[in-house]
Amino acid sequence: MRLLYEVIAFLIFVCLSVPLVAQQPTLKDSYNGCFLVGAALNHAQFTGQDAKEAAIIKAQFNSISPENVLKWESIHPQPNSYNFGSADQYVEFGQRNHMFTVGHTLVWHSQTPKWVFQDDKGNPVTRKVLLKRMREHIKTEVGRYKGRVNGWDVVNEVVDEDGTLRQSPWLNIIGPDYIEKAFEYAHKADPKAQLYYNDYNLENEPKREGALELVKKLKAKGVHITGVGLQDHLNLDWPTAEQLNTTIDEFGKLGMKVMITELDVDVLPSPFQDPTADVSVKVASNPKYNPYRDGLPESVQQQVTTRWADLFRIYSSYCGVVTRVTLWGVSDKDSWKNDWPIKGRTNYPLLFDRNAEPKPAVNAVIEAAPKKPS
């Protein structure tokens, strides 16, 4: 019996002597009560083929967006053919892990098959035909995921850099009201889903003013629009804090919820004079635009870390207006920035590196979160 007491006493001593290791806070927990923290997923991640990144997603994020599987070319490649296999797996992943699930995107000028805008002779269809195709597509896609996809990017990139509506086949065939029609069809298909307008470069004043005017017109017509998505494909020095604050402020004043929908931070020299995220633009390879093939210098890594923390401080200063911050990808190896606008570059735009290990920026973002009362 004495031996038993001695063993128990020793175990108590050991337990009291070993310091308790606090569990590392996660991104989603750090901003709980302020906004959701999300990531855009590819097929390998939401199917579990990339087990390491799937585990990161489950641990760090509480919202997901699909990179490609809900876009028109993936879902509806031919007039009478729908392909929901991968999309179903994406939605099931979100449900299984109790995540806020986003649908991206219903109406876009890019990644939409040519047949959508053409008749069987290759000529542009009429307004009536294109509206019918839009309505049927949205009814089918949104209707399939009614109650399971929580919010939809209804229209994507519809304003040009000067603030006018983008000259797309949607605008040229249907007219300016194609945007309100898209929202109308989406709301009818799922009256409880959140519905968004999503765009890039809204921190630039001319484009922002055009987008603000668009939202005002939609609201005046009674269109069911929940919020505005700022894509925020950023770099180390653009946009400024003032531009970010002004943009969030102005949309917030219109009663819009603001989502940061496609966040990444490009660290490479840009071949453009002005920032853009136009996926159709391609630039020839040039070594001067790919300076970090063998790794990121520590000085640049420090800049990246500071930039990420500063961004999250700005976003979290708008708790209640900013409702979601979504990274466009999980790790550097899968980012679209490696191949755009120059194929094969080595970029470092996300919070996890090419081995899916957290960068110093992860801790910096967590430490930048608003302090909760103890």
Sequence and secondary structure as in RCSB ss.txt:
>XXXX:A:sequence
MRLLYEVIAFLIFVCLSVPLVAQQPTLKDSYNGCFLVGAALNHAQFTGQDAKEAAIIKAQFNSISPENVLKWESI
HPQPNSYNFGSADQYVEFGQRNHMFTVGHTLVWHSQTPKWVFQDDKGNPVTRKVLLKRMREHIKTEVGRYKGRVN
GWDVVNEVVDEDGTLRQSPWLNIIGPDYIEKAFEYAHKADPKAQLYYNDYNLENEPKREGALELVKKLKAKGVHI
TGVGLQDHLNLDWPTAEQLNTTIDEFGKLGMKVMITELDVDVLPSPFQDPTADVSVKVASNPKYNPYRDGLPESV
QQQVTTRWADLFRIYSSYCGVVTRVTLWGVSDKDSWKNDWPIKGRTNYPLLFDRNAEPKPAVNAVIEAAPKKPS
>XXXX:A:secstr
 HHHHHHHHHHHHHHHHS        HHHHTTTT EEEEEE HHHHTTSSHHHHHHHHHH SEEEESSTTSHHHH
  BTTB   HHHHHHHHHHHHTT EEEEEEEE SSS  GGGGB TTS B  HHHHHHHHHHHHHHHHHHTTTTS 
EEEEEES B TTSSB   HHHHHH TTHHHHHHHHHHHH TTSEEEEEES TTSHHHHHHHHHHHHHHHHTT   
 EEEE  EEESS S HHHHHHHHHHHHHTT EEEEEEEEEE S  S SS    TT      GGG TTTT   HHH
HHHHHHHHHHHHHHHHTTBTTEEEEEES SBGGG GGGTSSSTT     SSB TTS B HHHHHHHHTS     
